[in-house]
Amino acid sequence: MKDLEFGIDIAAPVPRVWDCMFDPLAYRDWTSAFAEGSYYEGSWEAGRRLRFLDPKGFGMEAVVDENVPHERLTLRLVGEIKDGRPLPDSRLHREPAFESYRFRATPTGGTRLDVKLQSWDDGFTDFLQTTWPQALQRLKALAETPT
């Protein structure tokens, strides 16, 4: 199992970065680094389930463990999805992976966003090390664009 960390400074206030990260339309944009057409179903509220999917119906299921608006959000990845259906034998049923996002205001009025991935299957490491920085750069561009 592998743990990874990524971070980025964004020249936009925390509420703007938060909104760009979790808004359904903006989410489709910045997550295109992982798979073109990525989207989610569900709610970001604590205790609720989410499904992260690509247009072919592949993805993951997660439970939101913590949501403190404009501060932090943590997810527990509990299953894999193939062709729109949960995989009954997913390793994540036995050994969940975790994602956490922490948002901190900077002295200049911007945002420091830190992303931590914990207990991810080593087979995803190269993919994640390439795509997360790309996704964060796209999120930065979205958040820094005037509305």
Summary of the structure (lengths in Angstrom):
residues: 147
radius of gyration: 14.8
end to end distance: 40.4
largest distance: 47.9
contacts: 429
relative contact order: 0.25
helix: 31%
strand: 41%
